[in-house]
Amino acid sequence: MAQRFDAIIIGSGQAGPALAGRLTGAGMSVAFVEREHFGGTCVNDGCTPTKALVASAQAAFVARRHADFGVTVGGPIGVDMRAVKARKDAIVKASVDAVARWVRNMPGLRVYWGHGRFTAPHRVEVNGEELEAEKIFINVGGRPLVPDWPSLKSVPYLTNVSMMQVDFLPEHLIVVGGSYVGLEFAQMLCRFGARVTVVEQAPRLIPREDEDVSEAVRGILAREGIEIRLNARCIGVSPADTGVVVSADCAEGAPEIPGSHVLLAVGRRPNTEDLGLTAAGIECDERGFIKVDDQLRTNAPGVWALGDVNGRGAFTHTAWNDYEIVAANLLDNDPRRVTDRIPIYALFIDPPLGRVGIGESEARASGRPTLVGRMPMTRVGRAVERGETLGFMKVIVDERSRAIVGATLLGVNGDEAVHSIVDVMYAKAPYTVISRAVHIHPTVTELIPTLLQSLKPLS
Ligand SMILES: Cc1cc2nc3c(=O)[nH]c(=O)nc-3n(C[C@H](O)[C@H](O)[C@H](O)COP(=O)(O)OP(=O)(O)OC[C@H]3O[C@@H](n4cnc5c(N)ncnc54)[C@H](O)[C@@H]3O)c2cc1C
């Protein structure tokens, strides 16, 4: 006999708890199924801990630069990795506890600890117990992609999950994957004092970005001493006296890189293969992401998929927005859509990269008349005063409509300043709304009007 609920939520990611709050607030009974931890990836092994670690790494970096600011320090700057981890753990625990309290205090909600799996269209099994509901919400997220290299059987490797347990300084960390996750770890470990090599198979780092962005990020990391190996084909690992050897078969440099530890940061995969989706008739794409429409409904009636698992976003803010879209459609008679969303994200190296909308290469490929403004961070007074002038700002405008269609802010506070641009994009206002605005002096955002006053046709 199945337990009946109005709704079942599988997974306590970024969308699940908030949706549970709205559903229970509307008087529904909800079964909340989680197999590992409250808060999902972001809180436990993603955004929160990595940004806590990035903050420790930045403190070490600034401390080492003390003389640049006229500050004297009594001795060498050291990093206590156990204390760094303890600080990170305390921040994570506070977040997890807050989510747990929030969920457990929802009236009409029952938590089921265990792996949830569909056994029929409206039925989910957890630890041998059958649950039934008219509405089911899948928020199971993803996990690190581990390539099927046979060599991985012979060597221990780290992922973003096991990195969370690291309370020592690796002697030489080899980061396989020169994209968003890998680069954050690479810079932080380098700043903690490890030797770091990034091995990337593409000809440049973060290959989805414009070439000038990849090159600037490479320069920023290289000047801190991070070794970068591009064009690495046939990557493999094997045990060695040093710990591990990564064979890279690089177009440049030695084909083998001996290190002490290897971190795999080569992408993520959705947690869908053991979810019983066939029993419920739910369709996935060829990469395992659940197919959804613009309101996040799967092809199976009464089943929605939210967060990373639907392949429509890979961020906490997109998962949260998914929750808002589903709640608005279900409970508020408000037809919000995924396609209302403007792509925005950051790469939290230091200085950070704030990105919104399309890049220059995409604008070029569109063939539409486009205006571009570009300015080095050396022009930004606040950056000069802070001694952080690396990077540049770039904004892309559609010449006909005068709408801003994208921006790249690689520089101090770029992850914050980018919101000045996205809000005008959401307002569907012309770029002149910002270019004529008065911003506070001296701030990084202050230069965005000036940037927009320097637009030139894309050559
Ligand atoms: C290293 C790293 C850094 C990141 N940094 C950022 C950042 O700075 N900013 C940002 O926006 N995003 C960041 N992200 C991405 C962000 O973490 C994810 O986009 C976000 O967590 C997605 O949330 P979600 O709701 O899809 O599910 P998740 O957070 O992945 O949660 C899914 C939950 O479902 C549970 N689950 C899975 N299968 C089952 C099952 N069958 N039964 C029961 N429970 C199940 C899991 O245990 C998990 O708790 C980062 C990711 C990584 C890996």
The ligand as an SDF file (V2000), in Angstrom:
LIG
                    3D

 53 58  0  0  0  0  0  0  0  0999 V2000
   32.8960   22.9410   -7.5360 C   0  0  0  0  0  0  0  0  0  0  0  0
   31.5980   23.5990   -7.9280 C   0  0  0  0  0  0  0  0  0  0  0  0
   31.4420   24.9620   -7.7190 C   0  0  0  0  0  0  0  0  0  0  0  0
   30.2510   25.5770   -8.0740 C   0  0  0  0  0  0  0  0  0  0  0  0
   30.1420   26.9210   -7.8830 N   0  0  0  0  0  0  0  0  0  0  0  0
   29.0080   27.5450   -8.2530 C   0  0  0  0  0  0  0  0  0  0  0  0
   28.8660   28.9460   -8.0550 C   0  0  0  0  0  0  0  0  0  0  0  0
   29.7540   29.6150   -7.5340 O   0  0  0  0  0  0  0  0  0  0  0  0
   27.7000   29.5340   -8.4390 N   0  0  0  0  0  0  0  0  0  0  0  0
   26.6830   28.8120   -8.9980 C   0  0  0  0  0  0  0  0  0  0  0  0
   25.6570   29.3860   -9.3390 O   0  0  0  0  0  0  0  0  0  0  0  0
   26.7910   27.4760   -9.1990 N   0  0  0  0  0  0  0  0  0  0  0  0
   27.9240   26.8390   -8.8360 C   0  0  0  0  0  0  0  0  0  0  0  0
   28.0300   25.4930   -9.0250 N   0  0  0  0  0  0  0  0  0  0  0  0
   26.8940   24.7670   -9.6120 C   0  0  0  0  0  0  0  0  0  0  0  0
   25.8130   24.5110   -8.5520 C   0  0  0  0  0  0  0  0  0  0  0  0
   26.3640   23.8300   -7.4470 O   0  0  0  0  0  0  0  0  0  0  0  0
   24.7000   23.6820   -9.1680 C   0  0  0  0  0  0  0  0  0  0  0  0
   24.2690   24.3070  -10.3420 O   0  0  0  0  0  0  0  0  0  0  0  0
   23.5270   23.5820   -8.2200 C   0  0  0  0  0  0  0  0  0  0  0  0
   23.8930   22.9550   -7.0210 O   0  0  0  0  0  0  0  0  0  0  0  0
   22.4150   22.7900   -8.9100 C   0  0  0  0  0  0  0  0  0  0  0  0
   21.4370   22.5040   -7.9900 O   0  0  0  0  0  0  0  0  0  0  0  0
   20.3450   21.4270   -8.2820 P   0  0  0  0  0  0  0  0  0  0  0  0
   19.1310   21.9900   -7.6300 O   0  0  0  0  0  0  0  0  0  0  0  0
   20.2080   21.0920   -9.6930 O   0  0  0  0  0  0  0  0  0  0  0  0
   20.8260   20.0780   -7.5470 O   0  0  0  0  0  0  0  0  0  0  0  0
   22.0150   19.6930   -6.5950 P   0  0  0  0  0  0  0  0  0  0  0  0
   22.4800   20.8460   -5.8030 O   0  0  0  0  0  0  0  0  0  0  0  0
   23.0170   18.9330   -7.3570 O   0  0  0  0  0  0  0  0  0  0  0  0
   21.2950   18.7160   -5.5610 O   0  0  0  0  0  0  0  0  0  0  0  0
   20.7110   17.4980   -5.9300 C   0  0  0  0  0  0  0  0  0  0  0  0
   20.3570   16.7070   -4.6830 C   0  0  0  0  0  0  0  0  0  0  0  0
   19.6350   15.5620   -5.0760 O   0  0  0  0  0  0  0  0  0  0  0  0
   20.0550   14.4500   -4.3020 C   0  0  0  0  0  0  0  0  0  0  0  0
   19.7470   13.2350   -5.0860 N   0  0  0  0  0  0  0  0  0  0  0  0
   20.2590   12.8900   -6.2790 C   0  0  0  0  0  0  0  0  0  0  0  0
   19.6640   11.7580   -6.7250 N   0  0  0  0  0  0  0  0  0  0  0  0
   18.7640   11.4000   -5.7890 C   0  0  0  0  0  0  0  0  0  0  0  0
   17.8370   10.3420   -5.6960 C   0  0  0  0  0  0  0  0  0  0  0  0
   17.6910    9.4480   -6.6670 N   0  0  0  0  0  0  0  0  0  0  0  0
   17.0850   10.2530   -4.5800 N   0  0  0  0  0  0  0  0  0  0  0  0
   17.1990   11.1750   -3.5870 C   0  0  0  0  0  0  0  0  0  0  0  0
   18.0480   12.2070   -3.6380 N   0  0  0  0  0  0  0  0  0  0  0  0
   18.8140   12.3330   -4.7380 C   0  0  0  0  0  0  0  0  0  0  0  0
   21.5300   14.6960   -4.1010 C   0  0  0  0  0  0  0  0  0  0  0  0
   21.9980   14.0070   -2.9680 O   0  0  0  0  0  0  0  0  0  0  0  0
   21.5620   16.2140   -3.9170 C   0  0  0  0  0  0  0  0  0  0  0  0
   21.4330   16.5660   -2.5560 O   0  0  0  0  0  0  0  0  0  0  0  0
   29.2010   24.8260   -8.6540 C   0  0  0  0  0  0  0  0  0  0  0  0
   29.3420   23.4490   -8.8450 C   0  0  0  0  0  0  0  0  0  0  0  0
   30.5300   22.8440   -8.4900 C   0  0  0  0  0  0  0  0  0  0  0  0
   30.6560   21.3650   -8.7110 C   0  0  0  0  0  0  0  0  0  0  0  0
  1  2  1  0
  2  3  1  0
  2 52  2  0
  3  4  2  0
  4  5  1  0
  4 50  1  0
  5  6  2  0
  6  7  1  0
  6 13  1  0
  7  8  2  0
  7  9  1  0
  9 10  1  0
 10 11  2  0
 10 12  1  0
 12 13  2  0
 13 14  1  0
 14 15  1  0
 14 50  1  0
 15 16  1  0
 16 17  1  0
 16 18  1  0
 18 19  1  0
 18 20  1  0
 20 21  1  0
 20 22  1  0
 22 23  1  0
 23 24  1  0
 24 25  2  0
 24 26  1  0
 24 27  1  0
 27 28  1  0
 28 29  2  0
 28 30  1  0
 28 31  1  0
 31 32  1  0
 32 33  1  0
 33 34  1  0
 33 48  1  0
 34 35  1  0
 35 36  1  0
 35 46  1  0
 36 37  1  0
 36 45  1  0
 37 38  2  0
 38 39  1  0
 39 40  1  0
 39 45  2  0
 40 41  1  0
 40 42  2  0
 42 43  1  0
 43 44  2  0
 44 45  1  0
 46 47  1  0
 46 48  1  0
 48 49  1  0
 50 51  2  0
 51 52  1  0
 52 53  1  0
M  END
$$$$
